[in-house]
Amino acid sequence: MKDFIKNVFATIVGIVVLMLIVGILGVISIVGMVASESATTSLKDNSVFVISLNGSLEEREPALDLLSAMTGGGTDGLGLDALTKAIAKAKESDEIKGIYIEAGAFSADTPASAEALRKALADFKKSGKWIVAYGDSYTQMTYYICSVADKVYINPQGMLDWHGLGGTPYFLKDMLAKFGVRYQLAKVGKYKSAPETMTADGMSEPNREQTLAYMNGLWKQMLEDVSASRKVSKEQLNAYADGIVALEGTEKLVAMKLVDKTLYTNEVKKEIKKLLKLDDDKSINQVSLAEMKNLPVSKKDKEGEEIAIYYAYGDIVDDIAAMASGGHNIVGREVCKDLDALAADDDVKAVVLRVNSPGGSAYASEQIWNSVMNLKAKKPVVVSMGGYAASGGYYISCAANYIYAEPMTITGSIGIFGMFPDVSGLLTDKLGVKFDEVKTNKHAEFGTLSRPFTEEELSYLNAYIERGYNLFRKRVADGRKMSVEAVEEIAQGRVWVASDAKKIKLVDDFGGINEALAKAAQLAKLDKYHAASYPREQETMEQLMKMLDGEGGDNYIDEQMRLALGEYYAPFMYLKNINKQSAIQARMPYQLIIK
């Protein structure tokens, strides 16, 4: 008995000691993270900015998740905002002589995001500085970005993928039927194809038409960019895409002029040293993205009046409380509150609304549109479209004074639908649940789970959707100074690539955030200005206080799912949250994975 008590006591002591050690390490980690947030970088002369293309490229740099960092995890996400700002700093820095891109397992959330990053690198080259890219293997999107480099190297045993664009949409109608579940649909617009995932067993012809059109637009832009950088004709690049380039030997890739040379890692270092005019025994001064972010803010970045950049990206939802975790969302009531605050802030002279969204709740989109209108009444509003600004994403954009998009931005999709699950077959046929009914009025049981909608009820729903569509169409007509009839010709839910959308007046010009800032300054009649990002990201101590209050943890779980599911994360989360979303949606078929 004494030995048993001793063993129990020793176990308890061991657990307590372990908890103390973990707690001390956690405190050290927190102190280190807080210190790193406030630390500044001092650059050495003859340095190289190293960009590691690993993980996923997202609209805005993911906020540091404290729980992930303390448990040895963390996000592999790269923020387009942080990367482009760091590249701009490197361009202006006398100490940085060039950029070295290390290609790895990398993916971009949209082709337009990759295009924006590539454009930032092309702008860096205008300074006369060099860019070198190297990879053991290149995915197609990674190669598209890296092709802007002065020199593109590959490992002698590496691979390079160049195959064109394709997508394989999936359809769940028959699978759901096996469980006695089907979806009833009310929609406006023959191109409004988002519901097809649940209601069809293949692509409709209008959907196939629009998908092929915007894919061709995306591919055309990629061909033009790579052709200009690599001095290979578009016809030849198309011919390469028709073959299985990924299985070609690397010497063949050199002959095709897709890469410049095959090198091992240590040999690449020698090439970099030659560019830096360093002896072989000297080490290369490397500067990371984190160090670039911590460079001191120059006086120039604080001069003049403030223009706010407000980031609105992700699905548009009414209220985040109703949603499961699933990445960043545009929460209607929060965005409206933020935009109203910017309207009331006299220090903010203009606003750039950065939109990257496939849409979502039609109700929340209308509320945000109203806040944009109120903001616009007080100061200029310029929209900068990211990868997507479609359906609800276009709804919240159309009121702006001016709209910029990248040529590969996917936009339009002016239409609305309502998709309603009918689970009566599951309940009655599969589970044996029986229902009866009592009511005082004809439609008192409208929306009951016991049966599908009747034809009369569906006619009411269709009339409701039609009113929402007419309102959406009117908002676009007013914002873009077009007739309703002209909008109808390009609406009906059709998705457009921005290179085509500009021709039909859905966007005003091509450009990114910098062009949008310049336009906002012009409209506000500002000679000097600086940009400030909104909404403000949480700092480490704020996250810590929330954890102590019992909040947090969702980001960590969400990130593990993102890493596990990869490219299928977005469609999985769409299905997971489908019954938590507003029934009436202004959404494009963003589940299509383009490869």
Steps between C-alpha positions, in 0.01 A plus 500: 500500500786737588663431161170572325465837681863582419445424132181709487672789678802478267268503198317810629829676569624409151184642339529823701867537406417433133224762508739752655760432231239532222372821660850647520568407136166653404587826677840503327324444164255783567779736605692407185198562278422834662866601465508396135193713428674810633851422372644697211735375230827663402610402151859425407643620173504261203201300625252271324128488578403131512140410415405144586196401294360235733145457625204693366474858378209679668357850469634626830770358721337260747508636855744315726300233682637482852378147568657373177833666577510367857426145383764507230248542219412815320383602159682448174301784346669789322323833489490673162492834685815425702687359202428791265587754770828320571588492129432874476729560798770286341473704181565823690775361726858577401623204705297238313652412163259233385230245578547125524179296462504148637213309340333229707160347567302813428145586397315826437139544608421652158690558173456877549688483832792332323477765229520780760808344661663458160425863415666614824812302404496651150482847656800412722706428186440855378752610765772321305538234768494127419270210587612136504258208544590142590295192571520125531161504331260765374124478505336681210397800712841515667668495161268775376621722787867401473514543123535875557849441646816590308619144549290191566695196622387147575652200674642249246249243627216749539158537334310788343125490441346688206172352384238773449194558717232248585245427768290205610181617672322245716128434538328358807138464387507120464700450819253710699211307347636181655436660839157631403619862471445733207521876446222716363621798304378850423735712290525779245751491214580212268871526588441488880656159541616482863200280598590238238726328752189397690229494234660359183710206388711696252579849373222686323589634157491866615732411788735314267498800265589756766757276670683434176487874417661616823752213502607601150534859623719391791718278281540770237640738764737235635626426150560869428691554824721193476563557130620856564734393783643181353511617135305193391204541265147444629449238231806309622387527862161360401673215320702426815178500704349239267787266584575364846785740577515385862646167384767654279865495604641826632745534209197499271350781712818702438469436126138615513622823666263445792803508734852636459715231659499190718680547831528339839435715807867566576557604138217755521680662792804547281285675238360734765850577628606593147214749478599642840869496400586290806793262540411132540601501866265787585146446625188655343309757703146363483191697602176313573142617456463536878809724511370711211174553688692623803694765312450843659213699352641784292384859539359477148257230615352741757487816293183662375137416560375151576329274246350188654534160335211289625542127434174315429578141405338159533136392494239766574297392803236661718653411834818308581335350809287280273801366309741221580868579462604524139751770427438870474149634441342834411256534788224740397431673829871533588598642161212749510611617843860536380404692186273730700795570734723586203231732368493682834880518533609845380865388491417252222470693173418211264448123510629220280269202541701186422248231400586133455177303528291251301190642670260354754201638685288730281363672811847578641615618155216754488586628849867544408398672175302750708801569724720550193246752370502688832882497499511621140275794589775628732825403327624322187478120488712304252471122470804281442388153396710200596456146371122508516247779517202306373129489581478639856864608458392711202187618684712668770738643237266655246424816702863619503622810318747291304582128463840343433556131433787275398454364145452152652246608765176302479201730534139560396262212580213745547224270620332351806378155598332325789577134574284317753572149632211252494578235763149352514618190311777444755263543793203300370644235265840438658438570869129416522392834650127568457339845481151636536378855449265754656476863389279806501609644166601374159875558532539478878738204455713668232857371534414190701743207496218253446460563126654682202370838383185492291492655152311799641757549777784479247328767291506733803868420555581567134320835519706587810826404323392700195455812716848450645646461152324816376643690797853365435470594133380851593793545739743412221322725249511799737860440608637444151279768337339249266141423411333201663456351155874529430579330831258219422693418183816426702332371816290183548770369731773495236858491626757714317877518509598864552679524165151457349312678781682827423358494147144485635556773764486278809847631593668829412867407465766241572714542808557400859498673836768755403300619201187514715681709761621744235147533362354552848757774566410665170127492579566637851734766352795394717857595408654274763349193663581185691304175528369331813356148503163410655364310685798487735641152564516370857841513664643218710402650838141547382487133398645401837232693688229333292648157571496578872133592464430161344485621140714397204608162374279506189784637287723210601236236415416677177866514396545126560201433275639734235835319502333156490248576223716724282316616188182323614477710817276772348236264353502290817435804719227616260319169546566499875344844543230485233210471745641780717505749213228737390251317278511776238844515343685724257787261435707378207598134443834547676533133596653431158866419562702639209824312430 
